[in-house]
Amino acid sequence: MSARRSAFSALATVVLASTMLSTPAMSAEAAAPAACRNAACTGKNPQTEGCGSGARVLDRIRPAGGGPEVQLRNSARCSAAWARIEKADSSWRFKIQIRGGASYTANASPSYAAYTRMVGSSNAYRACVEEYDGQGGSWSCTKWH
């Protein structure tokens, strides 16, 4: 093999190796298919079903008297939605509600962001947070989506 061909081969190897090293690998969660879709996700955990990756915030709501923000999140990958709240006192309750149907209620956690179970996004749904007054109270909700 000529010196020129050998140098070209070595250069090609270096370029290929540097390209492979600089290209980020796809995470296992992003590469794996979602475990459920639409109505099959209703009542399931968005994290264990693989729906949390790439989810977007559709809407937000805070209690009228002040308090933690609740996000209404949607996963196009799973065609499902859920409510999420940042770290907050566990007395804060929030929910995702299906119009004319079930609600999934959860409590906040002082240690981590908490979320409700999912609903299939072919339903009309909204996220709500309870106006906490020590005795239960009214709910503030996003618009229906």
N, C-alpha and C positions, 0 to 999 in steps of 0.2 A: 504494500500500500504506500502511496506517495506521501511525502511529508505534508503536502497541501491538503490531501484528503483526510489525513489523520488529525490535522489541526481543525478542520471543519467539523469532524465528528466530535471532537472534544468540546468545541464551542457549542454545538447543538445540544450535547449532554448537559452542559452548564446552564444553558437557557431553559431547557426543559425542567431541570431540577429546581431552578429558582422560581419558575412559574408555578410549579406544584407546591412549593413551600409558601408562596405568597398568596395563593388562592385559599380563602377560608373554606373549611369543610362544613358541610351541611350538618346541623345538629340532628341527632337521632329522632327527636320529637318532630322537627320540621320535615324530616324525610319520611317518617312513619305515617301511614294513613290514619285518619280519625277513626275512632272506634264506633262512632254513631253519626247519624245525620238526621236533621229535622225532628220529626215526632219521635223517632227512636232515641233522641237525646233527652226528652222530657223526663225530669226527675233524677237525672244523672249528674255526676260531679264533673265540672268542666275541665279540671286538671287531669284527673285520671283517664278521661276519655280522649285526651289530646286536643281539646278545643281551645285551651288558653293561649297557645302560641299563635301570634298574629291577630288576636282579637282586637277590635277597635271600640272606642267609647262612642256610643250613639247619643247619650244625653247624660246630664248630671242633675242632682237635686241636693239641697241642704235643708235641714229643718228651718222653718220660718223664724224660730227663736234663737237660731245659731246651733252649731254642732257639726258633726263630721259629714263630709260629702259622700254621697252614694252615687256610683256610676252605673249606668245601664250599658252593659257590654254585649257585643255581638261577634260571633265567629262565622265568617263566610264559609270557611272550611267545613264547619259542622252544620251550618244553617240553624244555629241555636243562639239563645241569649240568656243572660243571667245578670244579677245585681252584685256589685262588689263595693266594699267599704274599706277604707284605710284603717290602720290601727286606731282603736278608740275604746273607751270604757265599755265593758261587756253589757251594760244596761241599755245600750243603743240597739234597737231592733230595726231590721230592714227587710225588704222582700221584693220578689218579682211576682207580678200578678198577671194572669191570663184573663183577658176580657171575657166575662161570663163563665170563668172556669176556676181552676185551682190557683193557689198562691203558694210560693215556697218562701218561708220566713227563716231568717238566721239572725244570730247575735254577733255584734262586733267582738273583736278580741284585742286586748291591750298589747299582745305580743306579735301579731301579724295581720295582714290584710285578710279579710274574710269574704266569702261569697256564698250565694244561694245555689241551689240546684238549677239546672237549665230548663228552658222551655224551647220547643221547636219554633223557629221564627216564622212559620206560616200562620201562627196565631197572632192576634193583636196582644201586645204586652207592654208593661211599664214597670219602672222601679219606684219604690216608695221607701221613706224613712219615717219612723214614728216620732212624733213630737213628744219627747219624754218629759213627764211631769211627776214621776214617782208612782203614779197610779195607772199608768197606761194613758194613752191619749189618742189624738187624731193623727192621721197620716198625711204627709206631704208627698206628692207623686210627680213624676215626669209626665209628659204628654204620652199618649198611646203611640206605639210604633208598630 
